[in-house]
């Protein structure tokens, strides 16, 4: 590991501030930070905004200035913003860690194409516990597939704009890949009215939004006479921020490619 210089897109947001704190606690070097144009935080010190003291890094409204080949940029923003940042990262040869969720198929394809030119860590969730959950859920599905119905329940704060969460969809993909199903064909996103009897091969998703819930995810395997529940609950965004910084350190110096948090953790 030869380079620990990190830039953060959206450094003034809830997650951005956590990322600044995580960079400092990991003894990395925050070298650049941005916010959306017109933000009142532009020009302010990123460390002071995040509550860790003055770092000498002023928040800018020009994201292109964040990207450079000698640093890794972390992006937890919105799909449309992240996709525009991809081009800036490619132009600068800058490695990228993407924690943004809510991409459609075209957006994911754009990230895959960019990864042919720069190293990218792209994950629906950067928590170590959640990434272990992906692995365990897949193993449980392999054993229980024929006799158990599978449902995924997730809960987040009232400000989250996409549903189901990227983590819930990631769990769905991990499970369907393990048991040879196509998530696009078997996913059921909510039920209402007279739905008829449950189709055995479907995977249901239930979404809860309210309050300040950081992130709860449960995979329910319901069989005849018993059920198993695999649950992860996050009590602080810091778990995601620390994972993202860990990914940024890991991807530094890697060749172009699309990496997952499982790659970072060696799973």
C-alpha positions as CSV (number, residue, x, y, z in Angstrom):
1,X,0.0,0.0,0.0
2,X,1.8,3.0,-1.3
3,X,-0.7,5.8,-1.4
4,X,-3.2,7.0,1.1
5,X,-4.3,10.3,-0.5
6,X,-8.1,10.5,-0.7
7,X,-10.6,12.9,-2.2
8,X,-14.3,12.9,-1.2
9,X,-17.2,14.0,-3.3
10,X,-20.2,15.4,-1.3
11,X,-18.0,16.0,1.7
12,X,-20.6,18.2,3.4
13,X,-23.5,15.6,3.4
14,X,-24.3,13.2,6.2
15,X,-22.2,10.4,4.7
16,X,-19.5,12.8,3.4
17,X,-18.8,14.1,6.9
18,X,-18.5,10.6,8.2
19,X,-16.1,9.8,5.4
20,X,-13.9,12.8,6.4
21,X,-13.9,11.5,10.0
22,X,-13.0,8.0,8.8
23,X,-10.2,9.2,6.7
24,X,-8.7,11.0,9.7
25,X,-9.1,8.0,12.0
26,X,-7.4,5.7,9.4
27,X,-4.5,8.1,9.3
28,X,-4.9,8.7,5.6
29,X,-4.6,12.1,4.0
30,X,-7.7,14.0,2.9
31,X,-6.4,16.1,-0.1
32,X,-9.6,17.3,-1.7
33,X,-13.3,17.6,-1.0
34,X,-16.3,18.9,-3.0
35,X,-19.9,19.9,-2.7
36,X,-22.6,20.6,-5.2
37,X,-22.3,24.0,-6.9
38,X,-24.0,26.7,-5.0
39,X,-23.7,25.0,-1.6
40,X,-23.1,27.3,1.3
41,X,-20.3,25.0,2.4
42,X,-18.1,25.8,-0.6
43,X,-14.9,27.5,0.7
44,X,-15.2,26.1,4.2
45,X,-12.6,23.7,5.6
46,X,-13.8,20.1,5.2
47,X,-12.4,19.1,8.6
48,X,-14.2,21.8,10.4
49,X,-17.5,20.9,8.6
50,X,-17.0,17.3,9.7
51,X,-16.1,18.3,13.2
52,X,-12.5,17.0,13.2
53,X,-10.8,20.3,13.2
54,X,-9.1,22.3,10.5
55,X,-7.4,20.2,7.8
56,X,-6.5,22.9,5.3
57,X,-8.7,21.4,2.7
58,X,-11.3,23.8,1.3
59,X,-14.5,22.4,-0.1
60,X,-14.8,23.2,-3.8
61,X,-17.7,23.2,-6.2
62,X,-15.6,21.9,-9.1
63,X,-15.5,18.1,-8.9
64,X,-13.0,17.8,-11.7
65,X,-10.3,19.2,-9.5
66,X,-10.7,16.2,-7.1
67,X,-9.5,13.6,-9.5
68,X,-5.8,12.8,-10.0
69,X,-3.8,9.6,-10.6
70,X,-2.1,9.9,-7.2
71,X,-5.3,9.7,-5.1
72,X,-8.5,7.7,-4.7
73,X,-11.8,9.5,-4.8
74,X,-14.8,8.2,-2.7
75,X,-18.3,9.0,-4.1
76,X,-21.5,8.5,-2.1
77,X,-23.8,10.9,-4.0
78,X,-26.6,10.3,-6.5
79,X,-26.6,8.1,-9.6
80,X,-26.7,11.0,-12.1
81,X,-23.8,12.8,-10.3
82,X,-21.7,9.7,-9.9
83,X,-22.1,8.9,-13.6
84,X,-20.8,12.3,-14.5
85,X,-17.9,11.9,-12.1
86,X,-16.9,8.7,-13.9
87,X,-15.8,10.7,-16.9
88,X,-13.7,13.0,-14.8
89,X,-12.1,10.0,-13.1
90,X,-11.3,8.4,-16.4
91,X,-9.8,11.6,-17.8
92,X,-7.5,12.0,-14.7
93,X,-6.7,8.3,-14.3
94,X,-8.1,8.4,-10.8
95,X,-9.2,5.2,-8.9
96,X,-12.7,5.4,-7.6
97,X,-14.8,4.0,-4.7
98,X,-18.5,4.1,-5.4
99,X,-21.0,3.8,-2.6
100,X,-23.9,5.4,-4.5
101,X,-27.0,3.3,-4.9
102,X,-30.1,3.4,-7.1
103,X,-28.4,2.8,-10.5
104,X,-30.5,1.3,-13.3
105,X,-29.1,-1.3,-15.7
106,X,-27.7,1.4,-18.0
107,X,-25.9,3.1,-15.1
108,X,-24.3,-0.2,-14.0
109,X,-23.2,-0.8,-17.5
110,X,-21.5,2.6,-17.6
111,X,-19.6,1.8,-14.4
112,X,-18.6,-1.6,-15.9
113,X,-17.3,0.2,-19.0
114,X,-15.4,2.7,-17.0
115,X,-13.7,-0.1,-15.0
116,X,-11.9,-1.2,-18.1
117,X,-9.9,2.1,-17.9
118,X,-9.6,2.7,-14.1
119,X,-9.8,0.6,-11.0
120,X,-13.2,0.9,-9.3
121,X,-14.6,-0.6,-6.1
122,X,-18.4,-0.6,-6.5
123,X,-20.5,-2.1,-3.7
124,X,-24.1,-1.7,-2.5
125,X,-22.8,-1.6,1.0
126,X,-19.4,-1.1,2.5
127,X,-20.1,-2.6,5.9
128,X,-17.9,-5.6,6.7
129,X,-20.9,-7.3,8.4
130,X,-23.2,-6.8,5.5
131,X,-20.6,-8.2,3.0
132,X,-20.3,-11.3,5.2
133,X,-24.1,-11.4,5.2
134,X,-24.1,-11.6,1.4
135,X,-21.9,-14.6,1.6
136,X,-23.9,-16.3,4.3
137,X,-27.3,-15.6,2.7
138,X,-26.0,-17.2,-0.5
139,X,-24.9,-20.3,1.4
140,X,-28.2,-20.5,3.2
141,X,-30.1,-20.2,-0.1
142,X,-28.1,-23.1,-1.6
143,X,-29.2,-25.4,1.2
144,X,-32.8,-24.2,1.7
145,X,-33.8,-23.3,-1.9
146,X,-36.3,-26.1,-2.7
147,X,-38.3,-26.0,0.5
148,X,-38.2,-22.4,1.8
149,X,-39.8,-19.2,0.5
150,X,-37.3,-16.2,0.5
151,X,-38.3,-12.7,1.5
152,X,-36.0,-9.6,2.0
153,X,-37.1,-6.8,4.3
154,X,-35.2,-3.5,4.6
155,X,-35.7,-0.3,6.7
156,X,-34.0,3.1,6.3
157,X,-34.4,6.7,7.4
158,X,-37.1,9.0,5.9
159,X,-34.6,10.8,3.7
160,X,-33.5,7.8,1.5
161,X,-34.7,8.3,-2.0
162,X,-34.3,4.9,-3.6
163,X,-36.2,1.7,-2.9
164,X,-35.5,-1.2,-2.4
165,X,-32.1,-0.3,-1.0
166,X,-29.0,-1.2,-2.9
167,X,-28.1,-3.6,-0.1
168,X,-31.5,-5.4,-0.4
169,X,-31.0,-5.7,-4.1
170,X,-27.4,-6.9,-3.5
171,X,-28.7,-9.6,-1.2
172,X,-31.2,-10.6,-3.9
173,X,-28.5,-10.8,-6.5
174,X,-26.2,-12.8,-4.2
175,X,-29.0,-15.3,-3.5
176,X,-30.2,-15.6,-7.1
177,X,-26.7,-16.1,-8.4
178,X,-26.2,-18.9,-5.8
179,X,-29.4,-20.8,-6.8
180,X,-29.4,-20.1,-10.5
181,X,-32.3,-17.7,-10.8
182,X,-32.6,-14.3,-12.5
183,X,-33.4,-11.6,-10.1
184,X,-35.2,-9.5,-12.7
185,X,-37.5,-12.4,-13.4
186,X,-38.3,-13.5,-9.8
187,X,-38.3,-10.3,-7.8
188,X,-41.6,-9.1,-6.4
189,X,-41.4,-5.5,-5.2
190,X,-44.4,-5.1,-2.8
191,X,-47.8,-6.7,-2.7
192,X,-51.3,-5.2,-2.7
193,X,-54.8,-6.4,-3.2
194,X,-55.7,-9.9,-4.3
195,X,-52.3,-11.1,-5.3
196,X,-53.1,-14.8,-5.5
197,X,-51.0,-17.6,-4.0
198,X,-47.3,-17.0,-3.6
199,X,-45.2,-18.3,-6.4
200,X,-42.5,-20.5,-4.9
201,X,-39.6,-19.3,-7.0
202,X,-40.2,-15.6,-6.4
203,X,-38.2,-13.4,-3.9
204,X,-40.3,-10.7,-2.2
205,X,-39.0,-7.3,-1.2
206,X,-40.5,-5.2,1.6
207,X,-39.5,-1.6,2.2
208,X,-39.8,0.5,5.3
209,X,-39.0,4.2,5.5
210,X,-39.1,6.3,8.7
211,X,-37.3,8.3,11.3
212,X,-33.5,8.1,11.5
213,X,-33.1,4.3,10.8
214,X,-29.5,3.9,9.5
215,X,-30.1,0.6,7.8
216,X,-31.7,-2.7,8.8
217,X,-31.8,-5.8,6.5
218,X,-33.3,-9.2,7.0
219,X,-33.4,-12.2,4.7
220,X,-36.3,-14.5,5.8
221,X,-36.3,-18.1,4.8
222,X,-39.8,-19.4,5.6
223,X,-40.5,-23.1,5.4
224,X,-43.1,-25.5,6.7
225,X,-43.0,-25.5,10.5
226,X,-40.0,-23.2,10.8
227,X,-38.3,-20.1,9.6
228,X,-34.8,-18.7,9.6
229,X,-33.9,-15.0,9.7
230,X,-30.6,-13.5,8.9
231,X,-30.4,-9.9,10.0
232,X,-28.0,-7.0,10.0
233,X,-28.7,-3.7,11.8
234,X,-26.5,-0.7,11.4
235,X,-26.5,1.8,14.2
236,X,-24.1,4.3,12.7
237,X,-23.0,5.3,9.2
238,X,-19.5,5.2,10.4
239,X,-19.4,1.4,9.7
240,X,-20.0,2.3,6.0
241,X,-17.5,5.1,6.0
242,X,-14.7,3.0,7.5
243,X,-15.4,0.2,5.0
244,X,-15.2,2.7,2.1
245,X,-11.9,4.1,3.4
246,X,-10.6,0.5,3.7
247,X,-11.6,0.0,0.1
248,X,-9.9,3.2,-1.0
249,X,-6.6,2.1,0.6
250,X,-6.9,-1.4,-0.9
251,X,-7.7,-0.2,-4.5
252,X,-4.7,2.2,-4.6
253,X,-2.2,0.9,-7.2
254,X,-4.6,-1.8,-8.5
255,X,-4.9,-2.3,-12.3
256,X,-8.2,-1.2,-14.0
257,X,-11.1,-3.5,-13.1
258,X,-14.4,-3.6,-11.3
259,X,-13.9,-4.8,-7.8
260,X,-16.4,-5.6,-5.0
261,X,-16.1,-5.2,-1.2
262,X,-15.8,-8.9,-1.2
263,X,-12.5,-8.5,-3.1
264,X,-11.4,-5.9,-0.6
265,X,-12.1,-8.3,2.3
266,X,-10.8,-11.4,0.5
267,X,-14.2,-13.2,0.7
